[in-house]
């Protein structure tokens, strides 16, 4: 496999706790410049902040969602639901289409997990699944929904279906189950790069579940 093409941008459409940190670590070790959820001190010479907020700033100010993120070529978690922000670029087709039009080399991944296990992981991760998601109006999950059994699961299923529908038949899209033993090979083949590492990152050690997060 070749090195990373100069025009490649990798955008993961996965929801929180769907293996986004693992994907980020794998791409980082493969040589990608990864922005995972937030640009932290030392990552950039000029910008700080949440990836999702920077995407929307670029989109509305210039028409290019990656305008402020030129130092990076992989974006592994792009939502934010904290500090008064509630942004979900992975559910916004206009924004995704703008990335697609501006960056012909862009590749879109969807990391997903079996919905029941995924929802359980969200509920155990700080207050994400217990209050932040149910108390905010999230695309596909209106405020007030998400507390009852099955509601987060249905939202997760809906997001997977949305991504598969809007990218149906597209060569620049691939989704993968994080539990698939062939995930590393499939992602590498899709991107045309060799992934030297694949494992489990950002596990919930305070509230472990039956499977790693």
Secondary structure, DSSP 4 states (H G I P E B T S, - for coil): -----TT-EEEE-PPTTSSHHHHHHHHHHTT--EEESEEPTTS-SS--EEHHHHHHHHHHHHS-TTGGGTT-SEEEE--EEETTEEE-GGG-HHHHHHHHHH-TTEEEEEEE--HHHHHHHHHHSTTIIIIIHHHS-BTTB-TT-SSSTTHHHHHHHHHHHHHHHHTTT-TTEEEEETT-TTHHHHHHHHHTS--------S--SSS--SS--
